[in-house]
Each structure stands twice: as structure tokens, then as C-alpha cells.
Amino acid sequence: MIDDARPTGAPAGTPAADPFAPGPETPVEALREAIAAELQAARDRTAALTDCVEDTDLTAQHSPLMSPLVWDLAHIGNQEELWLLRNVGGRDPMHPEIDPLYDAFQHPRAERPALPLLPPGEARAYAHEVRGRVLDLLDASPLEGAPLLDAGFAFGMIAQHEQQHDETMLITHQLRKGEPVLAAPPPPPAPADAAALPADVLIPAGPFTMGTDTEPWALDNERPAHRVELPAYRLDTTPVTNGAYLRFIADGGYDDPRWWAPAGWEHRQQAGLTAPLFWRREGGQWLRRRFGVLEPVPLDEPVLHVGWYEADAYARWAGRRLPTEAEWEKAARHDPATGRSRRYPWGDAAPAPAYANLGQRHLRPAPAGSYPEGASPYGVRQLMGDVWEWTASDFRPYPGFSAWPYKEYSEVFFGPEYKVLRGGCFAVAPVACRGTFRNWDYPIRRQIFAGFRTAADVEAG
């Protein structure tokens, strides 16, 4: 769940080169530069998402599912102060009286508009003052000698946290009514070979290493690395497209309980679901609303804004199933030639525009089959970026899990109530996306930038 409990327009800024790619140990000055660049990239994006609207839009609640944008703005600063200035730097609280207002566990999103929140100007000034002090702290930090300091972990955690909130703010912009205020160029067209790609690929049986012990900024639920043995399976080469999903709708998929899990069918009836969120049929044509623009549904893009129950129903209708998160991660990370697990589908190099649709460079998914340079060794495309992908798995701890640096990041969410999503989406910043990254949310959630791909068992013999 891209959630405000985690410390976790225009595109994100440009961070420095990845200091964690395999190779010689990163000098501390280079690490400082990389951290400062990630913090600045996040702040540039925050400004782009909040400066483009009037104060009335910042203080309004555009959906009970989301906080007012001004809450996110001050919460970003508050978490940065808490973790970096207080926990790392040992500083006294700047404004302890506001801590309860920006504690996500004390106040559900629907209640936040009624709180005495900092107004936009004060929220910006607070976050700016915190950042100035943080950069001074960064300049003086040895970036080693304590768990929160080693490899700059706490600074990386905060950069990820702000980018995660930028994603939630982008979701709020999607839910916002009114004239469009965000713009970005469209993604590149699909490559010439996209139409000829196989529908799915075979992932052979065998073991692989899931999770990580070595990614310095990985969060607790991504750890520890552990060996997983999987039978052979087949996985869609690309995410399910709008065109394919329209066939499910046209075949009465929303009206046939055979395809739905019991809880899903109950929710589909109660919520009156008939199509993905933001879709409507008008004049014999399916249209969607995207950041204030009404446009025809593009058939070749991955389907977006569907909940887990819808993804599961489609997979059943198609005679397939959703992949487990272990199946997703093996397809994304395992290199059959070496037996090792990569950082990303394309290898260990940091994400780049040729590899994946990340960082809010575009405000939509790229056509299915895009980014051939980002394909995994098995030939699976778009495992990173474009759309979060629902998996069949409940959000559970890995064997040997240890909560750190606090249990509210992951541990309190473990259980069957949440389903795991993988791979990131067009709204996810590279710093908050890697082959081991795990997202989670309720199966009814549709405002998030989520789609899916399907899998199938391979019969033995």
C-alpha cells in the first residue's frame, strides 16, 4: 500500500548515478551527492504537484480515500524531521505540537480535513526549513557507524517516502475534478515487434533467490533473501491490455458470478462495478477520464484502475490465474544463465528511460510490448513501470523477517486483508522501485495505478 504511514505535473528530478550498482565501494562523498540528488528530485516533484493548483485545491479533500494535498505536504516534512533531524541527528523537535496531526495512525484520511492543519504557506515553509537542516546534517554525516546511517539508509528511506507520497498526490490529482493542471508527453509508440510477441512465456521449474540481503535501501519487508523452489509456469509477456479487458466486459464478465471470488462478487454487486474506475460508455464508445481529460480508451495500453477482485475475475474468465508474487519475482529477477537474481529485469544498472516507464515522465502507461531493452532474461516485458501488477499473494513476512526500523512500516499490515502488488507504475520514482520492492493494498482498491498480468500452470510430463 502506498500509504502515508510509511516514512517512506512534471516528472521527478534527475538523481545522481546509482551508487549501489555492483562494483567498488562507493566513496562517502559520492554517496552524499547521490543522496542529495534523490532528496532534491523528490522535492522538485512535490513542488510540481502542489504548486500547480490554488490553495483551495490544496486544502480540499478530493476523495475520502485520500488526504488533502496540504496534509501530504506537511507530513513529508514532519517525517523527514522525525527520522533525520531527531533520530539521526539527535535534534530537539521543531514543532512537537504538530506531530499528532501528521501521524497517519492517529487520523484516518477521511478525518484529516477537519484537523487544524498547517495552511499551504506554513506547510511549505516548514518542509523547506526541515530540508535545509537535513542537508547540513548530510554534509556532516559519516554515513556509517549505526544501522540508520550505514550506506545512508535513513536518508534513502526518506527519499523513498517523499516519492511515495508524490505518487499518492498524483492519485489525488486523478481523483480531482476540474480543469487539467498536469501535462507530460506521451510515451513512445510500441516497438515494431510488439504485435508479434508471444502471448506468454515459459518459466522453467527450479529454485531462485527471492528478496535481498544486499540492497542497501531495501525496506524490511523485502528482506531477508531466501531460496524458493517453483514448478514450471507460464506468464503473460505483457500486462493485460484495455482491448483484452473490453472483451471480458463484452462477454458479460461483470455479470457472471462464475468468475468472481465470493467476496469479490459481493463487492461487485454492492459497489455496482461494471468497468474499470474512470471509464464510461458514451455514444457506443468507451471513454476514460485521465487527469481531467476525457479520451477514448486506448486498446493497446495496459488496463489501469482495476481492483484485485476484477483482476482475479478476468484471469478466471480467461482460463488462467494471477501469478503469485514469487512467480512474478522469479520472472523479473532470475537469470537462468548464471542462476543469480538481478536487481532489475534488465540487469543491475539503475533504471533509465530506455528500460521502463517510471518517474512520472509520462502520465499514462506505455503500449503493451514497449521497452524491449527492459525485458527480463525470459523475455517478459514491462515488469517494471507502467502499472502496478496485482498478484495472487497475501501480504506476508518472509521467513526470518525482522521489523526495522519500526514495526508500523510493514508488520502491522501482514495478513490476508491485503494483496501484494509488484513492479511499480508510471508514477513510481526509480528510487522507490526495484525487483524486490513489495507494495500492498486492499483488494477493492481501484484509485491506485494498478493493472495485472495472468499466469498458468504447466502440466507435468
Solvent accessible surface area in square Angstrom, and as a share of the most:
residue,aa,sasa,rsa
1,M,22,0.10
2,I,13,0.07
3,D,16,0.09
4,D,5,0.02
5,A,11,0.09
6,R,0,0.00
7,P,0,0.00
8,T,1,0.00
9,G,16,0.16
10,A,38,0.30
11,P,66,0.41
12,A,19,0.15
13,G,22,0.21
14,T,129,0.75
15,P,44,0.28
16,A,43,0.34
17,A,91,0.71
18,D,38,0.19
19,P,28,0.17
20,F,38,0.16
21,A,42,0.32
22,P,90,0.56
23,G,58,0.56
24,P,132,0.83
25,E,163,0.73
26,T,37,0.21
27,P,89,0.56
28,V,63,0.36
29,E,99,0.44
30,A,43,0.34
31,L,13,0.07
32,R,34,0.12
33,E,115,0.52
34,A,4,0.03
35,I,1,0.01
36,A,35,0.27
37,A,23,0.18
38,E,24,0.11
39,L,1,0.00
40,Q,89,0.40
41,A,3,0.02
42,A,0,0.00
43,R,38,0.14
44,D,64,0.33
45,R,0,0.00
46,T,1,0.01
47,A,39,0.31
48,A,24,0.18
49,L,0,0.00
50,T,1,0.01
51,D,89,0.46
52,C,43,0.26
53,V,16,0.09
54,E,131,0.59
55,D,77,0.40
56,T,105,0.61
57,D,33,0.17
58,L,0,0.00
59,T,63,0.37
60,A,39,0.30
61,Q,54,0.24
62,H,43,0.19
63,S,13,0.08
64,P,97,0.61
65,L,64,0.32
66,M,5,0.02
67,S,4,0.03
68,P,0,0.00
69,L,0,0.00
70,V,2,0.01
71,W,0,0.00
72,D,6,0.03
73,L,9,0.04
74,A,0,0.00
75,H,2,0.01
76,I,3,0.01
77,G,0,0.00
78,N,6,0.03
79,Q,21,0.09
80,E,0,0.00
81,E,0,0.00
82,L,59,0.29
83,W,20,0.07
84,L,0,0.00
85,L,2,0.01
86,R,37,0.14
87,N,73,0.38
88,V,32,0.18
89,G,26,0.25
90,G,62,0.60
91,R,102,0.37
92,D,119,0.61
93,P,60,0.38
94,M,31,0.14
95,H,73,0.33
96,P,74,0.47
97,E,118,0.53
98,I,10,0.05
99,D,39,0.20
100,P,57,0.36
101,L,25,0.13
102,Y,0,0.00
103,D,49,0.25
104,A,14,0.11
105,F,102,0.43
106,Q,101,0.45
107,H,33,0.15
108,P,73,0.46
109,R,46,0.17
110,A,61,0.48
111,E,90,0.40
112,R,3,0.01
113,P,56,0.35
114,A,96,0.74
115,L,32,0.16
116,P,104,0.66
117,L,31,0.16
118,L,30,0.15
119,P,66,0.41
120,P,8,0.05
121,G,50,0.48
122,E,96,0.43
123,A,0,0.00
124,R,80,0.29
125,A,61,0.48
126,Y,9,0.03
127,A,4,0.03
128,H,140,0.63
129,E,74,0.33
130,V,0,0.00
131,R,16,0.06
132,G,36,0.34
133,R,95,0.35
134,V,0,0.00
135,L,63,0.31
136,D,93,0.48
137,L,20,0.10
138,L,3,0.02
139,D,102,0.53
140,A,84,0.65
141,S,5,0.03
142,P,76,0.48
143,L,5,0.03
144,E,111,0.50
145,G,75,0.72
146,A,40,0.31
147,P,91,0.57
148,L,33,0.17
149,L,28,0.14
150,D,67,0.35
151,A,34,0.26
152,G,0,0.00
153,F,7,0.03
154,A,0,0.00
155,F,0,0.00
156,G,0,0.00
157,M,2,0.01
158,I,1,0.01
159,A,1,0.01
160,Q,0,0.00
161,H,1,0.01
162,E,1,0.01
163,Q,4,0.02
164,Q,3,0.01
165,H,1,0.00
166,D,0,0.00
167,E,4,0.02
168,T,6,0.03
169,M,0,0.00
170,L,0,0.00
171,I,3,0.01
172,T,1,0.01
173,H,7,0.03
174,Q,3,0.01
175,L,21,0.10
176,R,26,0.09
177,K,147,0.62
178,G,50,0.48
179,E,135,0.61
180,P,60,0.38
181,V,53,0.30
182,L,14,0.07
183,A,79,0.61
184,A,33,0.26
185,P,87,0.55
186,P,95,0.59
187,P,15,0.10
188,P,72,0.45
189,P,115,0.72
190,A,39,0.30
191,P,37,0.23
192,A,112,0.87
193,D,60,0.31
194,A,20,0.16
195,A,108,0.84
196,A,87,0.67
197,L,42,0.21
198,P,80,0.50
199,A,91,0.71
200,D,22,0.11
201,V,17,0.10
202,L,80,0.40
203,I,0,0.00
204,P,65,0.41
205,A,65,0.50
206,G,12,0.12
207,P,46,0.29
208,F,4,0.02
209,T,52,0.30
210,M,8,0.03
211,G,1,0.01
212,T,8,0.05
213,D,88,0.46
214,T,119,0.69
215,E,22,0.10
216,P,38,0.24
217,W,14,0.05
218,A,1,0.00
219,L,6,0.03
220,D,7,0.03
221,N,2,0.01
222,E,1,0.00
223,R,67,0.24
224,P,35,0.22
225,A,31,0.24
226,H,34,0.15
227,R,179,0.65
228,V,28,0.16
229,E,122,0.55
230,L,21,0.10
231,P,97,0.61
232,A,27,0.21
233,Y,2,0.01
234,R,85,0.31
235,L,0,0.00
236,D,19,0.10
237,T,3,0.01
238,T,25,0.14
239,P,1,0.01
240,V,11,0.06
241,T,29,0.17
242,N,1,0.01
243,G,12,0.12
244,A,14,0.11
245,Y,0,0.00
246,L,30,0.15
247,R,150,0.55
248,F,0,0.00
249,I,27,0.14
250,A,89,0.69
251,D,94,0.49
252,G,22,0.21
253,G,0,0.00
254,Y,7,0.03
255,D,98,0.51
256,D,32,0.16
257,P,71,0.45
258,R,169,0.62
259,W,52,0.18
260,W,10,0.04
261,A,16,0.13
262,P,120,0.76
263,A,55,0.43
264,G,0,0.00
265,W,51,0.18
266,E,94,0.42
267,H,38,0.17
268,R,29,0.11
269,Q,104,0.46
270,Q,139,0.62
271,A,55,0.42
272,G,44,0.43
273,L,13,0.07
274,T,84,0.49
275,A,8,0.06
276,P,2,0.02
277,L,50,0.25
278,F,29,0.12
279,W,28,0.10
280,R,121,0.44
281,R,139,0.51
282,E,85,0.38
283,G,87,0.83
284,G,56,0.54
285,Q,87,0.39
286,W,45,0.16
287,L,18,0.09
288,R,13,0.05
289,R,55,0.20
290,R,41,0.15
291,F,13,0.05
292,G,26,0.25
293,V,64,0.37
294,L,76,0.38
295,E,23,0.10
296,P,76,0.48
297,V,11,0.06
298,P,27,0.17
299,L,110,0.54
300,D,76,0.39
301,E,6,0.03
302,P,0,0.00
303,V,0,0.00
304,L,13,0.07
305,H,10,0.05
306,V,0,0.00
307,G,2,0.02
308,W,24,0.09
309,Y,33,0.13
310,E,1,0.00
311,A,0,0.00
312,D,15,0.08
313,A,0,0.00
314,Y,18,0.07
315,A,0,0.00
316,R,104,0.38
317,W,60,0.21
318,A,42,0.32
319,G,67,0.64
320,R,60,0.22
321,R,66,0.24
322,L,4,0.02
323,P,2,0.01
324,T,49,0.29
325,E,11,0.05
326,A,15,0.12
327,E,10,0.05
328,W,1,0.00
329,E,0,0.00
330,K,3,0.01
331,A,0,0.00
332,A,0,0.00
333,R,17,0.06
334,H,21,0.09
335,D,16,0.08
336,P,73,0.46
337,A,94,0.73
338,T,92,0.54
339,G,43,0.42
340,R,108,0.39
341,S,17,0.11
342,R,46,0.17
343,R,28,0.10
344,Y,10,0.04
345,P,0,0.00
346,W,31,0.11
347,G,12,0.11
348,D,30,0.15
349,A,50,0.39
350,A,34,0.26
351,P,26,0.16
352,A,38,0.29
353,P,87,0.55
354,A,49,0.38
355,Y,54,0.21
356,A,2,0.01
357,N,0,0.00
358,L,2,0.01
359,G,6,0.05
360,Q,1,0.00
361,R,57,0.21
362,H,20,0.09
363,L,8,0.04
364,R,45,0.17
365,P,0,0.00
366,A,0,0.00
367,P,17,0.10
368,A,18,0.14
369,G,1,0.01
370,S,5,0.03
371,Y,19,0.07
372,P,61,0.39
373,E,114,0.51
374,G,4,0.04
375,A,23,0.17
376,S,6,0.04
377,P,49,0.31
378,Y,33,0.13
379,G,32,0.31
380,V,0,0.00
381,R,20,0.07
382,Q,6,0.03
383,L,2,0.01
384,M,4,0.02
385,G,1,0.01
386,D,0,0.00
387,V,1,0.00
388,W,2,0.01
389,E,2,0.01
390,W,1,0.00
391,T,0,0.00
392,A,39,0.30
393,S,22,0.14
394,D,37,0.19
395,F,0,0.00
396,R,117,0.43
397,P,60,0.38
398,Y,15,0.06
399,P,94,0.59
400,G,68,0.66
401,F,40,0.17
402,S,81,0.52
403,A,35,0.27
404,W,91,0.32
405,P,33,0.20
406,Y,45,0.17
407,K,111,0.47
408,E,53,0.24
409,Y,6,0.02
410,S,0,0.00
411,E,76,0.34
412,V,72,0.41
413,F,17,0.07
414,F,40,0.17
415,G,6,0.06
416,P,82,0.51
417,E,99,0.44
418,Y,21,0.08
419,K,28,0.12
420,V,0,0.00
421,L,0,0.00
422,R,0,0.00
423,G,3,0.03
424,G,0,0.00
425,C,0,0.00
426,F,1,0.01
427,A,0,0.00
428,V,4,0.02
429,A,2,0.01
430,P,41,0.26
431,V,17,0.10
432,A,4,0.03
433,C,2,0.01
434,R,14,0.05
435,G,0,0.00
436,T,6,0.03
437,F,5,0.02
438,R,3,0.01
439,N,2,0.01
440,W,0,0.00
441,D,6,0.03
442,Y,76,0.29
443,P,18,0.11
444,I,71,0.36
445,R,53,0.19
446,R,34,0.12
447,Q,6,0.03
448,I,10,0.05
449,F,1,0.00
450,A,0,0.00
451,G,0,0.00
452,F,0,0.00
453,R,1,0.00
454,T,3,0.02
455,A,0,0.00
456,A,20,0.15
457,D,105,0.54
458,V,58,0.33
459,E,160,0.72
460,A,108,0.84
461,G,130,1.25
